[in-house]
Amino acid sequence: TSRSSVTRCKPGANCPNSHGGISRQLSPLSITEDSSAPILELQSRGSSGVCGHRVERQNRSGEDGTQTHPENSSQENRIKARCLSCTSMVLKAVWGLLIILSVSSSWVGTTQIVKITYKNFYCPFFMTWFSTNWNIMFFPVYYSGHLATAQEKQSPMKKFRECSRIFGEDGLTLKLFLKRTAPFSILWTLTNYLYLLALKKLTATDVSALFCCNKAFVFLLSWIVLKDRFMGVRIVAAIMAITGIVMMAYADNFHADSIIGVAFAVGSASTSALYKVLFKMFLGSANFGEAAHFVSTMGFFNLIFISFTPVILYFTKVEHWSSFAALPWGCLCGMAGLWLAFNILVNVGVVLTYPILISIGTVLSVPGNAAVDLLKQEVIFNVVRLAATIIICLGFLLMLLPEEWDEITLRFINSLKEKKSEEHVEDMADSSVHLRSRSRANGTVSIPLA
């Protein structure tokens, strides 16, 4: 902060700049701080011998003002920042609650519609192929949301090229289309196909619970292939998942259909885990637009290159139906629509809320399917099946713990201890003050003992 100089002159002499009256000078602090007011430097005319004798006092008061004002403004900014952060957290929590309900209900609806469709129509690969074709609509849905929310709207081709950077700097080429899309599209189809096969052998509750083991498989594959950090708690969760799988097979006394159904469900969880690990290895992380582009590209690959498979199964009588009019189009469209909604919600939820809430929404499909199965009286929960379901779900929740969960827990415990110690010190101080006031009222002096 600069100090204003005091100009002295001899008696009878003219003071410099005496004809100017009052001049206005900005302090250096007012240049950097928009809210700080300019300091006035007073210069007076006259022959009293001292010009501007009140300048120094005024400058000091100005300096004090410029020091206190930024402190007040910084406190206001901190309060505003805290309010904004609290508001954003509340909005994220509200969006998270809605996403949880939407994700779990869409997955439960998909699973239950498949079970209803199997009563009159059992063609699992055709159903997988039909629902995967709906992935083509993922990018158009994303672009519609972009047009509705973005301030600077882009053309479809420009947005498509921007999102195609997930394949590399050159965008999507025919070579990359075949090289990158083919393995992921095959894993996607295999995951859904095995899931539908498992629903023929097991109840919806058992299949959805076994599919939750994919979190444990993702950790094991990431640890082996990607050399991710080793975490003891996740090893425990993986052991719990394997224990739940064995108990699920034992629930029906190792019946043939039960063992086959468990194998299908575990295979579906394994291919899903392999898909996620390979995606992370070759493509890395993707934003919402890139994910929409990639899923739509897989839909095109499925329509172009995998369409021959249901045709072969149809003519070989493996999956045959009398006519296209006899197909349950309502159930097929409902299943495909809910499956597409589930995939969209999972990717939207990562943008709008915390990713952990998406996983919680997935695991909540297990009690959702259990409630529907109980209402339909399709499942009888014995002790072993119930224990297996609970163990798998607990293992899934353990997988959601962050990598620094032990450090976070220790910091939380230490903060609680410090808070209790501060409260104890305050209580002791209050009691000593109260004791002294009583002793003074009684005319005695209390001597605290060491």
N, C-alpha and C positions, 0 to 999 in steps of 0.2 A: 504494500500500500504506500502510495506517495504522500509526502507531507508538503503542504503549500508553503511557499516562502513568504516571509513578512518583509515588506519594503519599508525602510526607514529613510527619512530625508531631513535636511537641516531646517531650522525655523526660518520661515519667510520664503523658503524655496518652494517651487512648484513640484508636486509629486508627479512621478511618471504616470502616464495614462490617466491623468486626472480628468480629462475631458470625456473619458469613456463612461464614467459612472460605474455601472455594474457590468462585469463580464462573466460569462458562464463557462466553466471548465469541467470536463468529464474526468473522473478518476479512472485509473486503469482497470479497477474491478468492475466498473460499469460496462466495459467493453466485453468482458467475458461473461458477465451475468446480466441477462436481459432485464431482470427484475430490480436490479440495484439502481437507485435514483442518482442523478448527477449531483456533484458537490458544488456549491456556490462559493466562489472566491470574491470577497468584497474588497473593493478599493475605494477609498473616499478622498474627496478633495479637501484642502484646507491647509492652514498654517499652524496646526497644533503640534507639529513636530514628529508625529508617528502616524503613518498611513496603514490602515488595516489592522488595528490593534485587536480586533475580535476574530481575526481569521483563524488563528491557531486553535482556539477553543471550538470554533465551528467545524474545523477539519477533524478534530478529535471526535466530536459527536458524530460526524459523518462516517468516520472509520468504525466506530462502534455499531452504527446502524448497518453498515455493509457487512459486518461480521455476524451480527445476529440474524439478519434477514435471510441469508443463504441457509443458515441452520434450520430456521422455520420452514423454508421451502423444501429442504431435504427431508425433514420429518414428514411433511405433507406428501412428498413423492413416495416415501416408504410406505405410508398408510395406504395410498392409492395402489401401490404395487401389491401390497398384501391383499387388499380387497379384490383386485383383479385376479390374483392367483387363487384366492378362495372361490371366486365365482367360476373360474375355469375348472377347478376341481369338482365343484358341485355339478356343473354341466357335464363333465366327463362321467361322474358317478351316475347321473340320470340317464345319459346315453348308454352307459354300461349296463344298467338295469334293463333298459329296453332291448339292448342287443342280446343280453343273456336269455331273456324270455323268447325273443325271436329265433335265436339260434337253436335253443333246445326244442321249441315247438316245431320248427321246420324239420329238424332231424327226426323227432318222434313221428310227425306226420308222414314223412317219407317212408319210414320203417313200417308203420302200420298200414299204409296204402299198399305196400308190396305184399304184406301178409294177406290183405283182402284180395288183391289181384290173383294170388296163387290159388284161390279157391276155384276159379274158372279158367285161368290162363297161366301156364307154367312154361315160359320161354325166357330164362334169366339172361342169356346173352343178347337176345333181341331187345329186352328191356334196358340192358346196360348200354347197348349201341344207341337206342332211341333217346335215352336221357342225356348221353354224352353229346349228341348232336345239338342239344339245346345250349351248350356252352358257347356256340357261335354268337348268341345274343348278349353275351357278357359285355363285350366292348361297346355295342350300341347303347346298352343301358348306362354304361359309364359315361359315354359321350353325351347322352341326354342330360345326365346330372351335371356335366361340365357346362352345357349350354344354360342350364337353369341357375347355376350358382356363380360361375366365373364372371368377373368384370370384363376381362379381355378375352373375348371368345375367339377360338381358332377354327379353321376349316377342318372337316373330317380327315382329309389327307395329311394336313400338317400335324394334327394331333396323333394320327396313326404313325407317322414317321417319328414323331417325338417319343412315343411309347415303345417303338420297335428298337430302341437303343438297348433294351434288355438283351438282345442277341449280339450286340457289339456296336462299334462306332459306325460300321457300314449299314446297320439296320438289318432288316430281314431279307435274306437272299434265298434262292432255291436250295443251295448247299446247306445253309444253316437251318432252313425249314426242315429238311430231311434229317440232318445230323442232330439237331437239338430237340426237335419236336417229337420225333419218332420214339425214342426210349421213354420219354415222359408220358406220351399218349398211351403207350402199351402198359406202363405201370398204372396209369389212371384207370384204364379199362379193366385190368386184372384186379385191382383193388375193389372196384365196384362189383365186378362179376363174382368174386369170391364172397363178398358180403351178401349178395343176393342168394348164392348157393347155401350159405350158412343159415339164412332165414327159412329155408325149406326144412332144415333138420332141427333147428332149435327155436326157442321162443324169442320174441323181439328183445326182451329184457336181457337174456343171456348173451345174445349177439352184440347188443350195444355195450354191455359190460366188458366183453372180451375185446371189442374193438378199442376200448380205452387203453389197452396195453400198448398201443402204438407209441405212446409217450416214452415208455420204458425202452422200447426198441430203438427209438430215435436217439436216446441218450447213449445206448450201447454202441450203435453204429457211429455216432459222432465221436465217441471216445476212441474207437478203434480206427476209423477212417480219417476223421478230421483232426484227431489229436486234441480234442477239447479237454478242458480241465476235469480232473478226476474229483468226484464228489461222493463221499461215503453215503450220504443220505439218499442219493439217487440210486446207488447200488442196492441199498435196502429196499427202495421202491421197486426196482426191477425184480428183486427176489420175491417181493410180495405179489407182483403181477404174475410171475411164473407159478407161485403157490396157488393163486386164485384160478389159474388155467387148469392145473391138475385137479383142484377141488371141484371145478365145474364139470370136468369129465367124470369124476367120481360120483357126482350127485345122482346120476342115473345108473350107478353100478357098472360103469364102463360099457354101456350099451353101444352097439355098433353105430347106430345113427347119431348118438350123442358124441362119440369120439370123432366121427367124420365131420359133424357140424362144428365142433371145437377146432378141428384142424382147419376148416375153411375160414372160420372167424379169425384165428391166429394168423393164417396166411394173408388175409386181407389187411390186418394190422401191420404185418411185416412189410408188405409191398407199399403200404402208405408211408411207413417210416423210411423205406429206401427211397421213395419219391422225394420226400422232404430233404433227406441228407444229400442226395445227388443234386437237387435244385440249389441247395446252399453251396455245394462244391463248385458247380459249373456256372451258375447264373448269379450267385450271391443274393443280396437282398433286393427286393423290388417294391416300388411304390404301388399305389392303387391302380394307376393307369397302366403301368407295365404288367401287373398281374392280370388285369382285364384283357390286355392284348395277348398275353401268353395263353390264357385259358381259351380265348376265342380261336387262336391259332390251332390249339389242340382239337377243338371242335371241328375245324375244317379238315385237319388231318384224319380224324375219325370218319368223317363223311366221305372223304376221297379214297382212303387206303384201307379202311377196315370194313367197308360196306359189303365186301365180297364174303366175309365170314358168316353173317346171318343168312345170306343167300345160299351158301353151301349147306349150312345146318338145316335150312328149309327143305332143300331138295333131297337131302339124305335122311329126312324124316326124324332128325334128332330134335329139332324144334319146329313143329309143323302146326298149322292152323288151317281151318277150312277155307276161309275167305277173309279179305281185309275188312269187310263189313262186320264180321263176327268178333273182331278185336275189341277189347274193352278200352276204347280210346279215352274215355273219361278218367279211368284210373291211371292209364299210361301218361296222359298229359298232366294230371295232378301230381304223380310221382316225379316226373321230369321238372315240372315247375317248382316244386318244393326243393328238389335237389339243387336246381339253379339258384333259388333264393338262399339256400344254406351257404353255397359257395360265395355268393355276393355279400351276404351278411358277415361272413368270416373276414373278408378283405376290407369291407367298409368299417367293421368294428375296430380293426387295428388303427385306422385313421382317426375315428371319432372318440375312442376310449382306450382303456388299458388292455394290452394283449392278453393278460392273464384272465380277464373276464370272459374272453372268447372260449378259453379252455374250460372255464367253470360252466359256461353254457353247454359245452359238449358233454361234460360229465353229468350234468343235470338231466340229460336225455335218458339216463338209466332209471332213476325213479319215475320219470314221466312215462316211459314204456311199461314199467312195473305197474303203475296205477291203471293204465289202459288194459294191460293183460289181466289184472285182477277183476276189472269191471267186465271184461269179456269172458272171464272164467276159463282162460286158456293156459294158466300156469298155476301150479301148486308149489308154494315156496316151502321146501324143507330146510332143515337147519344148515345142511352142507351148502346148498345153493345160495342161501341168504348170506352165509359167512363168506363164500367165495366172491359174491358180488360186492360186499362191503370191503373186503381186503383189496380187490382190484381198484375200487374207487379211492381208497385211502392211498394206495400206491400212486395213483394218478395225481392226487392232490400234493403228495410229497414231491413229485416231479416239478410242480409249479414253484417251488421255493427258489428264490434267486441264488446266484452263485455266492454272494456275500451275505448269506442269511445268518451265518454264525457271527460275523462282525456286527451286523445290524442288531442281532439279539443282545450281544454283549454291550453295545452302546446304549441300547434301551434299558438294560438292567442297571448299568452305571448311572444313567440319568435319573432313574427312579431312586437309587440309593442317595445321590446328591440331593434330590428334592426332599427326601425324608430327613437327611441330616440338616438341611437348611431349616426345615420346619421345626426340628428339635431345638436348634440353636435359638430360633425366634421364640419358642415356648419358654426356654430357660430365661431369656432376656426379659420377657413379659413377667414371668414369675418373680424375678429379682427386683424389677421395678415396683411391682405390687407390694413386695415385702418391705422395700425401703419406704414407700409411701405410708404403709401402716405403722412402721416404727417411728417415722417422723410425727405422725398424728398422736402416737402414744408418748412422745417426748423422749424416746430412746433412740440410740444410734446402733444400727445393726452392722456387725463386722462379718463379712462373708468369710467362711472357712475355706482354706486351700484344699 
